[in-house]
């Protein structure tokens, strides 16, 4: 199992690096995406799906997918669980500006203008696993989470070869990313010094194209390892492994095998990956000229904990998070992943827009200004 742990940790570290480099750990970038005021992370996501779909589709078309271990794992259809889970996840994401992977990456990257808010969110993810343990059986017995979970896919419903539909999806996602880039705004955070050398470009914030390509290839590499790059399941595995080591078995993680160890290591690896990215990064010009001091805000700490716990419960009920049910899952053409992701994006966009434009509890311009000074 040592090999599984190392493989998972290195994959998680690489993905944590990418999340930090594209700015997905910035509160302002994620909330900007949800309110359509900064679409860099959106373009990154579409590119990631496009690259992964292209790789899977080409492997399937060439007849080498099975030999190379590139047959992606399909999320089962969970019925109403996708809607309930998606709604809960969307509320948590719309309030916190986080998802499970970016939460840990933000902690590793030491981001945020509020003291202890990000660690509190990480604890909230753990609490979410424990809450899910309490409610899972009730949700299944009530029929909200389907007991007969079938791997329904778009290409299966259409009666078409996987390769053909995957390649079409790849083309559509990349075209959408280009169109979004053409017609929408992306906030620019000027670096403290001009990037001239390849090392400077590596240390600076990455473009959505480079980051999306790297993330898509990491998703495919995870499949080649026999794993699945999804962080809500990874958090479940990590908590289950932790309780197992303490002699307190978690029923929803009945056994600790190589797959569970790989998943647990995946989320653990995100922290040092983002920390290393932060350590070598070129700071923004504003962060050097007028650095923001972190403030202690107990409301922010409580909100972060509650939002992350809600988000984690939703991800586990609905079958995945932004990485597991969107970036990694859409290339598999899972109908369950389409239902889950579309639900949580609709709810999170409605939640964040209500905060910004109706309740006025979120100031987009102020958040972007803080993000420039503190890598929020």
C-alpha positions in Angstrom: 0.0 0.0 0.0 3.0 2.3 0.3 3.1 2.5 -3.5 -0.6 3.5 -3.6 0.0 6.1 -1.0 3.0 7.7 -2.8 1.2 7.6 -6.2 -1.9 9.3 -4.7 0.1 11.9 -2.8 2.1 12.9 -5.8 -1.0 13.2 -8.0 -2.7 15.2 -5.3 0.3 17.5 -4.9 0.5 18.1 -8.7 -3.2 19.0 -8.7 -2.8 21.2 -5.7 0.0 23.0 -7.5 -2.3 23.6 -10.5 -5.2 24.8 -8.4 -3.0 27.4 -6.8 -1.3 28.4 -10.0 -4.6 29.0 -11.9 -6.0 31.1 -9.0 -8.7 28.6 -8.1 -7.9 29.1 -4.4 -8.8 32.8 -4.7 -12.2 33.6 -3.2 -12.5 36.5 -5.7 -11.8 34.2 -8.7 -14.4 31.6 -7.7 -17.0 34.1 -6.7 -16.1 36.0 -9.9 -16.9 32.9 -11.9 -20.2 32.3 -10.1 -21.3 36.0 -10.8 -19.7 36.0 -14.3 -17.4 38.9 -13.3 -14.1 36.9 -13.6 -14.3 33.8 -15.8 -10.7 32.5 -15.6 -11.6 29.5 -13.4 -14.5 28.7 -15.7 -12.3 28.6 -18.7 -9.8 26.5 -16.8 -12.6 24.0 -16.0 -13.9 23.8 -19.6 -10.4 23.3 -20.8 -9.7 20.5 -18.3 -12.8 18.6 -19.4 -12.0 19.2 -23.0 -8.4 17.8 -22.6 -9.5 14.8 -20.6 -12.3 14.0 -23.0 -10.0 14.3 -25.9 -7.4 11.9 -24.4 -10.1 9.3 -23.4 -11.8 9.6 -26.8 -8.7 9.2 -28.8 -7.6 6.2 -26.7 -11.0 4.6 -27.2 -11.1 5.4 -31.0 -7.6 3.9 -31.4 -8.6 0.7 -29.5 -6.0 1.1 -26.8 -8.1 2.4 -23.9 -8.3 -0.9 -22.1 -4.7 -1.9 -22.7 -3.5 1.5 -21.4 -5.9 1.6 -18.4 -7.7 4.6 -19.9 -11.3 3.3 -19.5 -12.7 6.0 -17.1 -14.7 5.1 -14.0 -18.4 6.1 -14.4 -20.3 7.8 -11.6 -23.5 5.8 -10.9 -26.9 7.5 -11.1 -28.2 8.3 -7.6 -31.6 9.6 -8.5 -32.9 12.5 -6.4 -29.6 12.4 -4.5 -28.1 14.4 -7.3 -30.6 17.2 -6.8 -30.5 17.3 -3.0 -26.7 16.9 -2.9 -26.3 19.5 -5.7 -28.5 22.0 -3.8 -26.6 21.6 -0.6 -23.2 21.7 -2.3 -24.3 24.8 -4.3 -25.3 26.7 -1.2 -22.0 25.9 0.5 -20.0 26.9 -2.5 -22.0 30.0 -3.1 -21.3 31.2 0.5 -17.7 30.1 0.9 -16.3 30.4 -2.6 -14.7 27.0 -2.1 -14.9 23.4 -3.1 -13.3 20.5 -1.2 -10.1 20.5 -3.3 -9.6 24.3 -3.4 -10.3 24.4 0.4 -7.3 22.2 1.1 -5.2 23.9 -1.6 -6.1 27.4 -0.1 -5.0 26.1 3.3 -1.7 24.9 1.9 -1.2 28.1 -0.1 -1.9 30.2 3.0 -4.5 32.2 1.2 -7.3 34.3 2.6 -7.7 37.6 4.5 -9.3 36.0 7.6 -7.3 34.3 10.3 -8.3 30.6 10.8 -11.2 30.7 8.4 -9.6 28.2 5.9 -8.5 25.7 8.6 -12.1 26.0 10.0 -13.3 25.1 6.5 -11.1 22.0 6.4 -12.5 20.9 9.8 -16.0 21.5 8.3 -15.2 19.0 5.6 -14.4 16.4 8.2 -17.6 17.3 10.1 -19.5 16.8 6.8 -18.2 13.3 6.5 -19.5 12.5 10.0 -22.9 14.1 9.3 -23.2 12.0 6.1 -22.5 8.9 8.1 -25.5 9.7 10.2 -27.9 10.5 7.4 -26.9 8.1 4.6 -29.1 5.1 5.6 -32.1 7.3 6.1 -31.7 8.9 2.6 -31.3 5.5 1.0 -34.3 4.0 2.8 -36.4 7.0 1.8 -35.4 6.6 -1.8 -33.7 10.0 -2.1 -30.4 8.2 -2.8 -31.2 5.4 -5.2 -30.3 1.9 -3.9 -30.2 0.5 -7.5 -27.3 2.6 -8.7 -26.7 2.1 -12.4 -23.8 3.6 -14.4 -26.0 5.5 -16.9 -24.1 7.3 -19.6 -25.0 9.8 -22.3 -23.5 7.6 -25.1 -25.3 4.6 -23.7 -28.7 6.4 -23.9 -27.9 7.7 -27.4 -26.7 4.3 -28.5 -23.4 5.7 -29.8 -19.8 4.7 -29.3 -18.1 6.3 -26.4 -15.2 7.7 -28.5 -17.5 9.6 -30.8 -19.5 11.4 -28.1 -16.3 12.0 -26.0 -14.6 13.7 -28.9 -17.6 15.8 -29.6 -17.7 16.9 -25.9 -14.0 17.7 -26.1 -14.6 20.0 -29.1 -17.6 21.7 -27.5 -15.8 22.3 -24.2 -12.7 23.8 -25.8 -14.9 25.9 -28.1 -16.9 27.2 -25.1 -13.7 28.1 -23.3 -12.5 30.1 -26.3 -15.9 31.8 -26.6 -16.0 32.7 -22.9 -12.5 34.1 -23.2 -13.6 36.2 -26.2 -16.7 37.7 -24.7 -16.2 37.9 -20.9 -13.9 39.5 -18.4 -10.9 38.0 -16.6 -9.4 39.9 -13.7 -5.7 40.5 -14.0 -3.4 40.5 -11.0 -0.1 42.2 -12.0 3.0 40.4 -10.7 5.6 42.2 -8.7 8.1 41.9 -11.5 8.0 41.2 -15.2 8.1 37.5 -16.2 11.0 37.0 -18.6 12.5 33.6 -18.2 10.8 30.1 -18.2 11.3 29.9 -14.5 9.5 33.2 -14.0 6.6 31.9 -16.0 6.6 28.7 -13.9 6.6 30.8 -10.7 3.9 33.2 -11.8 0.2 32.6 -12.0 -0.6 30.3 -14.9 -3.0 30.9 -17.8 -6.2 29.0 -18.0 -5.0 27.1 -21.1 -1.8 25.8 -19.5 -3.5 25.0 -16.2 -6.5 23.3 -17.9 -4.2 21.2 -20.0 -2.2 20.1 -17.0 -5.3 19.3 -14.9 -6.9 17.3 -17.8 -3.7 15.2 -18.1 -3.6 14.6 -14.4 -7.2 13.3 -14.5 -6.2 10.9 -17.2 -3.1 9.9 -15.4 -5.2 9.1 -12.3 -7.3 6.8 -14.4 -4.1 5.1 -15.7 -3.2 4.5 -12.1 -6.5 2.8 -11.5 -7.8 5.8 -9.4 -10.3 8.5 -9.8 -9.5 12.2 -9.2 -12.3 13.4 -7.0 -11.9 15.1 -3.6 -15.1 14.5 -1.8 -14.4 10.8 -2.0 -10.8 11.4 -1.1 -11.9 13.3 2.1 -14.2 10.4 2.9 -11.3 8.0 2.4 -8.9 10.1 4.5 -11.4 10.4 7.4 -12.2 6.7 7.2 -8.5 5.9 7.2 -7.8 8.2 10.1 -10.6 6.7 12.3 -9.4 3.2 11.3 -5.9 4.0 12.7 -7.6 5.2 15.9 -9.5 1.9 16.2 -12.8 3.6 15.4 -14.1 2.0 12.2 -16.3 4.2 10.0 -19.1 2.1 8.6 -19.2 4.0 5.3 -15.5 3.1 4.8 -15.8 -0.6 5.7 -12.2 -1.6 4.6 -8.9 0.0 4.0 -7.5 -1.2 0.8 -5.1 0.1 -1.9 -7.8 2.2 -3.5 -8.8 3.8 -0.2 -5.2 4.6 0.6 -4.7 6.2 -2.9 -7.8 8.3 -2.4 -6.8 9.4 1.1 -3.3 10.3 -0.1 -4.8 12.3 -2.9 -6.3 14.9 -0.7 -3.4 14.9 1.7 -1.1 15.6 -1.2 -3.0 18.7 -2.2 -1.8 20.6 0.9 2.0 20.3 0.2 1.5 20.9 -3.5 -0.3 24.2 -2.9 2.2 25.1 -0.2 5.2 24.6 -2.5 3.4 26.6 -5.2 2.9 29.4 -2.8 6.5 29.2 -1.5 8.1 29.7 -4.9 5.4 32.0 -6.4 6.1 35.5 -7.6 3.7 37.7 -5.5 1.5 40.3 -7.0 2.6 43.9 -7.2 -0.1 45.0 -4.9 0.8 42.4 -2.3 4.4 43.8 -2.2 3.4 47.5 -2.2 0.4 47.3 0.2 0.2 43.8 1.8 -3.1 43.0 3.6 -2.9 41.9 7.2 -5.1 39.0 8.2 -7.9 39.8 10.7 -9.6 37.6 13.2 -13.3 37.4 12.3 -15.3 34.8 14.3 -18.2 35.2 11.9 -16.0 34.3 9.0 -14.7 31.3 10.9 -18.1 30.0 11.7 -19.4 30.7 8.2 -16.5 28.8 6.7 -17.0 25.8 8.9 -20.7 25.6 8.3 -20.5 26.2 4.6 -17.8 23.6 4.1 -19.7 21.0 6.2 -22.8 21.7 4.1 -20.8 21.5 0.9 -19.2 18.2 1.9 -22.5 16.6 2.9 -23.9 17.7 -0.4 -21.0 16.3 -2.3 -21.3 12.9 -0.7 -25.1 12.7 -1.1 -24.9 13.8 -4.7 -21.9 11.8 -5.8 -19.0 14.3 -6.1 -17.6 17.8 -6.0 -16.5 20.2 -8.7 -13.5 17.9 -9.4 -15.2 14.5 -8.9 -18.6 15.3 -10.4 -17.5 17.9 -13.0 -13.9 18.0 -14.1 -13.3 14.2 -13.9 -16.8 13.0 -14.4 -18.1 14.8 -17.4 -15.5 13.2 -19.7 -17.0 9.8 -18.6 -20.4 11.0 -20.0 -22.1 10.0 -16.7 -25.7 11.2 -16.6 -25.4 11.4 -12.8 -22.5 13.8 -13.1 -24.3 16.0 -15.5 -27.3 16.2 -13.1 -25.1 16.8 -10.0 -22.9 19.5 -11.6 -25.6 21.4 -13.3 -27.6 21.5 -10.1 -24.8 22.7 -7.9 -23.6 25.3 -10.4 -27.2 26.7 -10.8 -27.7 26.9 -7.0 -24.2 28.3 -6.3 -24.6 31.0 -9.0 -28.0 31.9 -7.6 -26.7 32.0 -4.1 -23.6 34.2 -4.9 -25.6 36.5 -7.2 -28.2 37.0 -4.4 -25.4 37.9 -2.0 -23.9 40.3 -4.4 -26.8 42.0 -6.1 -29.8 41.5 -3.7 -28.6 41.2 -0.2 -25.4 43.2 -0.8 -23.4 41.0 1.6 -20.6 40.5 -0.9 -18.7 43.2 -2.7 -17.1 41.9 -5.9 -14.7 44.8 -6.4 -13.6 44.8 -2.7 -13.0 41.0 -2.9 -10.9 41.4 -6.0 -8.9 44.2 -4.5 -8.2 42.1 -1.4 -7.3 39.2 -3.6 -4.7 41.3 -5.3 -3.1 42.1 -2.0 -3.5 38.8 0.0 -4.1 36.1 -2.6 -7.5 35.6 -1.0 
